[in-house]
Amino acid sequence: MALSSESLRIFGITYSQRDLEGFDTQWRALVHPDDRQRVAIHDAVTSASGELFRIDYRFERGDGSYIWLRDECL
């Protein structure tokens, strides 16, 4: 997964792209605990059906605070 420099800034992540290798499988750990199950279910359903993954959830920034995120991807 490639994140833009603007995404990194918004998320408060100060890592290089190389440091983010594997982020596509680890991102769920940064979803707010109260949102994780809902996001995991939505991810499984849309992955199986091929539908657009589109959901709002809270995401942990590099400083430990959370921001609301609208995530959309295929």
N, CA, C and O atoms as a GROMACS GRO file, in nm:
protein
  296
    1MET      N    1   0.085  -0.117   0.000
    1MET     CA    2   0.000   0.000   0.000
    1MET      C    3   0.089   0.123   0.000
    1MET      O    4   0.185   0.131   0.076
    2ALA      N    5   0.056   0.215  -0.084
    2ALA     CA    6   0.131   0.340  -0.088
    2ALA      C    7   0.044   0.451  -0.031
    2ALA      O    8  -0.070   0.470  -0.074
    3LEU      N    9   0.097   0.523   0.063
    3LEU     CA   10   0.026   0.637   0.120
    3LEU      C   11   0.092   0.764   0.070
    3LEU      O   12   0.214   0.774   0.061
    4SER      N   13   0.010   0.862   0.039
    4SER     CA   14   0.064   0.989  -0.007
    4SER      C   15   0.126   1.064   0.110
    4SER      O   16   0.097   1.034   0.226
    5SER      N   17   0.211   1.160   0.079
    5SER     CA   18   0.271   1.241   0.185
    5SER      C   19   0.163   1.318   0.261
    5SER      O   20   0.178   1.341   0.381
    6GLU      N   21   0.055   1.356   0.194
    6GLU     CA   22  -0.055   1.425   0.262
    6GLU      C   23  -0.126   1.331   0.359
    6GLU      O   24  -0.163   1.372   0.469
    7SER      N   25  -0.145   1.206   0.320
    7SER     CA   26  -0.204   1.108   0.412
    7SER      C   27  -0.116   1.090   0.534
    7SER      O   28  -0.165   1.086   0.647
    8LEU      N   29   0.013   1.079   0.512
    8LEU     CA   30   0.106   1.064   0.624
    8LEU      C   31   0.097   1.184   0.718
    8LEU      O   32   0.099   1.167   0.840
    9ARG      N   33   0.086   1.303   0.663
    9ARG     CA   34   0.075   1.423   0.746
    9ARG      C   35  -0.054   1.421   0.827
    9ARG      O   36  -0.051   1.447   0.947
   10ILE      N   37  -0.165   1.390   0.764
   10ILE     CA   38  -0.294   1.386   0.832
   10ILE      C   39  -0.293   1.282   0.943
   10ILE      O   40  -0.343   1.306   1.052
   11PHE      N   41  -0.235   1.166   0.915
   11PHE     CA   42  -0.232   1.059   1.014
   11PHE      C   43  -0.127   1.083   1.122
   11PHE      O   44  -0.124   1.013   1.223
   12GLY      N   45  -0.042   1.183   1.101
   12GLY     CA   46   0.062   1.210   1.199
   12GLY      C   47   0.169   1.104   1.199
   12GLY      O   48   0.233   1.079   1.302
   13ILE      N   49   0.190   1.042   1.085
   13ILE     CA   50   0.289   0.935   1.073
   13ILE      C   51   0.418   0.997   1.018
   13ILE      O   52   0.416   1.069   0.919
   14THR      N   53   0.527   0.968   1.084
   14THR     CA   54   0.655   1.026   1.041
   14THR      C   55   0.749   0.920   0.986
   14THR      O   56   0.871   0.935   0.992
   15TYR      N   57   0.692   0.813   0.933
   15TYR     CA   58   0.773   0.706   0.878
   15TYR      C   59   0.790   0.723   0.728
   15TYR      O   60   0.709   0.790   0.663
   16SER      N   61   0.894   0.663   0.675
   16SER     CA   62   0.913   0.665   0.530
   16SER      C   63   0.823   0.559   0.467
   16SER      O   64   0.770   0.472   0.536
   17GLN      N   65   0.806   0.565   0.336
   17GLN     CA   66   0.726   0.464   0.266
   17GLN      C   67   0.783   0.324   0.292
   17GLN      O   68   0.706   0.228   0.307
   18ARG      N   69   0.914   0.312   0.298
   18ARG     CA   70   0.975   0.182   0.324
   18ARG      C   71   0.934   0.128   0.460
   18ARG      O   72   0.910   0.008   0.476
   19ASP      N   73   0.926   0.217   0.560
   19ASP     CA   74   0.884   0.176   0.694
   19ASP      C   75   0.740   0.128   0.697
   19ASP      O   76   0.700   0.054   0.786
   20LEU      N   77   0.661   0.170   0.598
   20LEU     CA   78   0.519   0.137   0.596
   20LEU      C   79   0.488   0.008   0.520
   20LEU      O   80   0.371  -0.026   0.501
   21GLU      N   81   0.590  -0.064   0.477
   21GLU     CA   82   0.566  -0.191   0.411
   21GLU      C   83   0.488  -0.280   0.506
   21GLU      O   84   0.523  -0.292   0.624
   22GLY      N   85   0.385  -0.341   0.455
   22GLY     CA   86   0.299  -0.425   0.538
   22GLY      C   87   0.185  -0.348   0.602
   22GLY      O   88   0.103  -0.407   0.672
   23PHE      N   89   0.179  -0.216   0.581
   23PHE     CA   90   0.074  -0.135   0.641
   23PHE      C   91  -0.064  -0.182   0.599
   23PHE      O   92  -0.160  -0.173   0.677
   24ASP      N   93  -0.076  -0.233   0.476
   24ASP     CA   94  -0.206  -0.278   0.427
   24ASP      C   95  -0.263  -0.392   0.510
   24ASP      O   96  -0.384  -0.412   0.512
   25THR      N   97  -0.180  -0.468   0.578
   25THR     CA   98  -0.229  -0.575   0.664
   25THR      C   99  -0.229  -0.536   0.812
   25THR      O  100  -0.290  -0.604   0.893
   26GLN      N  101  -0.162  -0.427   0.846
   26GLN     CA  102  -0.152  -0.386   0.986
   26GLN      C  103  -0.241  -0.268   1.022
   26GLN      O  104  -0.253  -0.235   1.140
   27TRP      N  105  -0.304  -0.203   0.926
   27TRP     CA  106  -0.380  -0.082   0.951
   27TRP      C  107  -0.494  -0.102   1.048
   27TRP      O  108  -0.529  -0.011   1.123
   28ARG      N  109  -0.552  -0.223   1.050
   28ARG     CA  110  -0.668  -0.247   1.135
   28ARG      C  111  -0.636  -0.229   1.283
   28ARG      O  112  -0.725  -0.196   1.362
   29ALA      N  113  -0.510  -0.248   1.322
   29ALA     CA  114  -0.470  -0.228   1.461
   29ALA      C  115  -0.480  -0.081   1.501
   29ALA      O  116  -0.486  -0.050   1.620
   30LEU      N  117  -0.482   0.010   1.402
   30LEU     CA  118  -0.491   0.153   1.430
   30LEU      C  119  -0.634   0.205   1.426
   30LEU      O  120  -0.657   0.323   1.450
   31VAL      N  121  -0.729   0.117   1.395
   31VAL     CA  122  -0.870   0.154   1.400
   31VAL      C  123  -0.912   0.157   1.546
   31VAL      O  124  -0.872   0.070   1.624
   32HIS      N  125  -0.992   0.257   1.584
   32HIS     CA  126  -1.038   0.269   1.722
   32HIS      C  127  -1.099   0.136   1.767
   32HIS      O  128  -1.173   0.074   1.691
   33PRO      N  129  -1.070   0.092   1.889
   33PRO     CA  130  -1.122  -0.038   1.936
   33PRO      C  131  -1.274  -0.051   1.924
   33PRO      O  132  -1.324  -0.161   1.897
   34ASP      N  133  -1.347   0.057   1.943
   34ASP     CA  134  -1.493   0.050   1.932
   34ASP      C  135  -1.542   0.034   1.789
   34ASP      O  136  -1.657  -0.001   1.766
   35ASP      N  137  -1.456   0.060   1.691
   35ASP     CA  138  -1.493   0.051   1.550
   35ASP      C  139  -1.437  -0.073   1.481
   35ASP      O  140  -1.478  -0.105   1.370
   36ARG      N  141  -1.344  -0.144   1.545
   36ARG     CA  142  -1.271  -0.252   1.478
   36ARG      C  143  -1.360  -0.364   1.425
   36ARG      O  144  -1.343  -0.407   1.311
   37GLN      N  145  -1.452  -0.411   1.505
   37GLN     CA  146  -1.536  -0.522   1.461
   37GLN      C  147  -1.622  -0.481   1.341
   37GLN      O  148  -1.634  -0.557   1.245
   38ARG      N  149  -1.680  -0.363   1.348
   38ARG     CA  150  -1.763  -0.313   1.238
   38ARG      C  151  -1.680  -0.300   1.110
   38ARG      O  152  -1.727  -0.337   1.002
   39VAL      N  153  -1.559  -0.247   1.120
   39VAL     CA  154  -1.472  -0.230   1.004
   39VAL      C  155  -1.428  -0.366   0.950
   39VAL      O  156  -1.426  -0.387   0.828
   40ALA      N  157  -1.394  -0.458   1.039
   40ALA     CA  158  -1.351  -0.592   0.995
   40ALA      C  159  -1.463  -0.664   0.920
   40ALA      O  160  -1.438  -0.729   0.818
   41ILE      N  161  -1.585  -0.654   0.971
   41ILE     CA  162  -1.699  -0.719   0.905
   41ILE      C  163  -1.722  -0.656   0.768
   41ILE      O  164  -1.742  -0.726   0.668
   42HIS      N  165  -1.719  -0.524   0.763
   42HIS     CA  166  -1.740  -0.454   0.636
   42HIS      C  167  -1.630  -0.490   0.536
   42HIS      O  168  -1.657  -0.508   0.417
   43ASP      N  169  -1.507  -0.500   0.583
   43ASP     CA  170  -1.394  -0.537   0.497
   43ASP      C  171  -1.415  -0.677   0.441
   43ASP      O  172  -1.393  -0.700   0.322
   44ALA      N  173  -1.457  -0.770   0.524
   44ALA     CA  174  -1.478  -0.908   0.479
   44ALA      C  175  -1.591  -0.916   0.376
   44ALA      O  176  -1.579  -0.985   0.275
   45VAL      N  177  -1.699  -0.845   0.403
   45VAL     CA  178  -1.814  -0.848   0.312
   45VAL      C  179  -1.779  -0.787   0.176
   45VAL      O  180  -1.810  -0.844   0.072
   46THR      N  181  -1.715  -0.671   0.178
   46THR     CA  182  -1.683  -0.605   0.051
   46THR      C  183  -1.572  -0.678  -0.024
   46THR      O  184  -1.569  -0.676  -0.148
   47SER      N  185  -1.480  -0.740   0.048
   47SER     CA  186  -1.375  -0.818  -0.020
   47SER      C  187  -1.435  -0.938  -0.091
   47SER      O  188  -1.396  -0.970  -0.204
   48ALA      N  189  -1.530  -1.005  -0.025
   48ALA     CA  190  -1.593  -1.123  -0.084
   48ALA      C  191  -1.682  -1.088  -0.203
   48ALA      O  192  -1.691  -1.165  -0.298
   49SER      N  193  -1.747  -0.973  -0.197
   49SER     CA  194  -1.842  -0.936  -0.301
   49SER      C  195  -1.780  -0.854  -0.413
   49SER      O  196  -1.838  -0.841  -0.520
   50GLY      N  197  -1.662  -0.798  -0.388
   50GLY     CA  198  -1.599  -0.711  -0.486
   50GLY      C  199  -1.655  -0.570  -0.486
   50GLY      O  200  -1.620  -0.489  -0.572
   51GLU      N  201  -1.741  -0.540  -0.389
   51GLU     CA  202  -1.798  -0.406  -0.378
   51GLU      C  203  -1.694  -0.306  -0.329
   51GLU      O  204  -1.590  -0.343  -0.275
   52LEU      N  205  -1.725  -0.180  -0.350
   52LEU     CA  206  -1.641  -0.072  -0.300
   52LEU      C  207  -1.644  -0.074  -0.148
   52LEU      O  208  -1.750  -0.078  -0.086
   53PHE      N  209  -1.526  -0.070  -0.088
   53PHE     CA  210  -1.513  -0.057   0.057
   53PHE      C  211  -1.527   0.091   0.088
   53PHE      O  212  -1.442   0.172   0.049
   54ARG      N  213  -1.634   0.128   0.157
   54ARG     CA  214  -1.658   0.268   0.191
   54ARG      C  215  -1.717   0.271   0.332
   54ARG      O  216  -1.826   0.219   0.356
   55ILE      N  217  -1.642   0.333   0.424
   55ILE     CA  218  -1.686   0.333   0.562
   55ILE      C  219  -1.616   0.447   0.638
   55ILE      O  220  -1.504   0.485   0.604
   56ASP      N  221  -1.684   0.498   0.738
   56ASP     CA  222  -1.627   0.599   0.827
   56ASP      C  223  -1.589   0.531   0.958
   56ASP      O  224  -1.665   0.450   1.011
   57TYR      N  225  -1.472   0.564   1.009
   57TYR     CA  226  -1.428   0.511   1.138
   57TYR      C  227  -1.320   0.601   1.195
   57TYR      O  228  -1.264   0.687   1.127
   58ARG      N  229  -1.291   0.578   1.322
   58ARG     CA  230  -1.185   0.655   1.387
   58ARG      C  231  -1.053   0.582   1.370
   58ARG      O  232  -1.045   0.459   1.381
   59PHE      N  233  -0.949   0.661   1.343
   59PHE     CA  234  -0.817   0.606   1.313
   59PHE      C  235  -0.714   0.673   1.402
   59PHE      O  236  -0.715   0.795   1.418
   60GLU      N  237  -0.625   0.593   1.460
   60GLU     CA  238  -0.524   0.647   1.552
   60GLU      C  239  -0.411   0.715   1.476
   60GLU      O  240  -0.351   0.658   1.385
   61ARG      N  241  -0.384   0.837   1.516
   61ARG     CA  242  -0.273   0.913   1.459
   61ARG      C  243  -0.144   0.876   1.530
   61ARG      O  244  -0.145   0.805   1.631
   62GLY      N  245  -0.034   0.924   1.480
   62GLY     CA  246   0.098   0.896   1.537
   62GLY      C  247   0.114   0.944   1.680
   62GLY      O  248   0.194   0.889   1.755
   63ASP      N  249   0.036   1.048   1.719
   63ASP     CA  250   0.048   1.100   1.855
   63ASP      C  251  -0.050   1.035   1.952
   63ASP      O  252  -0.057   1.074   2.069
   64GLY      N  253  -0.125   0.933   1.905
   64GLY     CA  254  -0.218   0.861   1.991
   64GLY      C  255  -0.360   0.916   1.989
   64GLY      O  256  -0.451   0.853   2.043
   65SER      N  257  -0.381   1.033   1.927
   65SER     CA  258  -0.516   1.087   1.917
   65SER      C  259  -0.587   1.018   1.800
   65SER      O  260  -0.524   0.953   1.716
   66TYR      N  261  -0.717   1.035   1.795
   66TYR     CA  262  -0.796   0.974   1.688
   66TYR      C  263  -0.858   1.081   1.600
   66TYR      O  264  -0.895   1.188   1.646
   67ILE      N  265  -0.868   1.049   1.470
   67ILE     CA  266  -0.940   1.133   1.375
   67ILE      C  267  -1.045   1.047   1.307
   67ILE      O  268  -1.028   0.925   1.295
   68TRP      N  269  -1.152   1.110   1.264
   68TRP     CA  270  -1.251   1.039   1.183
   68TRP      C  271  -1.198   1.032   1.041
   68TRP      O  272  -1.144   1.129   0.988
   69LEU      N  273  -1.214   0.916   0.982
   69LEU     CA  274  -1.161   0.888   0.850
   69LEU      C  275  -1.273   0.829   0.764
   69LEU      O  276  -1.345   0.740   0.809
   70ARG      N  277  -1.287   0.878   0.642
   70ARG     CA  278  -1.374   0.813   0.544
   70ARG      C  279  -1.281   0.736   0.451
   70ARG      O  280  -1.201   0.795   0.378
   71ASP      N  281  -1.294   0.606   0.454
   71ASP     CA  282  -1.205   0.519   0.379
   71ASP      C  283  -1.282   0.462   0.260
   71ASP      O  284  -1.392   0.408   0.276
   72GLU      N  285  -1.226   0.476   0.142
   72GLU     CA  286  -1.286   0.420   0.021
   72GLU      C  287  -1.177   0.354  -0.062
   72GLU      O  288  -1.075   0.415  -0.093
   73CYS      N  289  -1.200   0.231  -0.098
   73CYS     CA  290  -1.105   0.161  -0.185
   73CYS      C  291  -1.170   0.037  -0.245
   73CYS      O  292  -1.273  -0.010  -0.196
   74LEU      N  293  -1.109  -0.014  -0.349
   74LEU     CA  294  -1.156  -0.140  -0.411
   74LEU      C  295  -1.067  -0.252  -0.370
   74LEU      O  296  -1.088  -0.366  -0.410
   0.00000   0.00000   0.00000
